[in-house]
Amino acid sequence: MGLENLGGWHLVVIVLVGLFVFGPDRLPKAISDGLRMLRTVRQMARDATGDLGRELGTDLRLEDLHPKTFVRKHLLSEADEAALRKPLQDLYDDVRETAQHVHRDARTAVAAANTGARETAGPAAPPAARPSWDDVT
């Protein structure tokens, strides 16, 4: 989770709100306290996962605590997982192959239409002269 979704205007608004709430004298101290708290929370999370991993006797990462990952890693064997994936993988392969055929057929049709349009157009005819006001009167 980073700051990639925060734009320039968002940062300006955050700084202005911080200036109004804390004042220009206490804002740098508030920022440093907030960053220190964030570092402490991150370190506590790392320590907790390390302690949990040591207690369980396994290499534990935060991603492993997600229910889907936990079930896949600890309850299903590789053969079971492959058996669950096979019908969907076959369906995916069929859909992909069909999409490739449709794409190839569409390209062939566009190429044929472009070639046929060039052949039927022939040389360009000169534009017809537009009648002027003098011709009508």
N, C-alpha and C positions, 0 to 999 in steps of 0.2 A: 504494500500500500504506500504509494508515494505521492508526490506533489505534481504529477504529470497532468492532472485535470485542473490544476489551479492556473488561471491566466493572470496576465499582468494587472488587470483591473481588480481582480479578486485580492491580489496581494496588497494593492493600494488601499482598498477598503479595509482589509484586516489591520494594516498599519494605522490608518486613521482612527479606527475604532479603538485600537490599543492606545493610541495617543489620548483620546478622549477619556477612556476608562482609567488608565494608569497615570497619565500625564507624562510629559517628556523627561522628567527626572527619574521616574521609577520604571519606565518601559524597558530599558536594557536589562535591568535586574529581573524583571518579570519574564523576559524572553529566556535568559540564562537559567532561571529556576524551572521553567517549563521544559527546556531541553534536558536539563539534569534529571527531571522526573521521568521523561520519556526514556532516557538511557537506563535508569534504574528499573523501570517496568520491563524493558526488553531483557535486561540481565536476569531479572527474577524469572521470566518465562523460560529463558535458556537453562537456568539452574533447575527449574521444576521439571522440564523434560529430561534433563540429564539424570536427575534423581529418580524419576519414574523409570527411565530406561535401565538404570542400575538395579533398581528393585525388581523389575520384571526379568532382568537378565537378558535383555535383547537390545539391539540397536533401534532406538525409537526416535522418530522424527514427527514433527507436528502434522505433516501430511498423512501420516499413518493413523492418526486419531479420527480422521473423517470416516463416517460409517461405511461408505462404499469401499474405500480403500482397506479398511480393517477387515471387512468380510472377505474381500477378494484375496487379501494377503494371508489371513489366518484360518479361514474356514474352507476355502475352495482350493483344491489342488490344481495344478496346471492343466491336467486333463479335463477336470470339471469346467474350468473356465473356458477352455477351447471348445468343449461340447456346447456351452451356453452361447458362445460367440458364433459358432458355425452357421446356424440358419440365417442370422443377420448378416454375416459376412457374405454368404452366397447371394442373398438378396441384394446387398450393396454391389457386389460384382456384376450381377445381372443388370441393375439399373445403370451402372457406369458404362457397361458395354452398349446398352441401348442408347444412352446419351451420346456416346461416341459415334454410333451409326447415324443418328439423327443429325449430328453436327457435320459429319462427312457428307451426307445427302444434301443438307442445306447448302454447304459450300459448292457442291457440284451443280445444284440448281441455280445458284447465284452466278456462277461462272458461265453456265449455259445461257442464262438470261442476258448477261452482259455481252457475250459473244453474238447472240442472236440480235440484240439491239444494234450492235455496230454493223452487222451485215445488212439489216433491213433499212437502216438509216441512209446508207449510200452517201454520196457527196452532198454537202450542205447546200441548199438552194439559197440564192441571194434573197434578201428580204424584199417584199413587195413595196413599191413606192407608195407612200401615203399621199392621198390627195391633199393639196393645199387649198387655202381659201380662194386663191386666184383661179384654180381649176374649176371650182364650183360656180363661180360667178361669171 
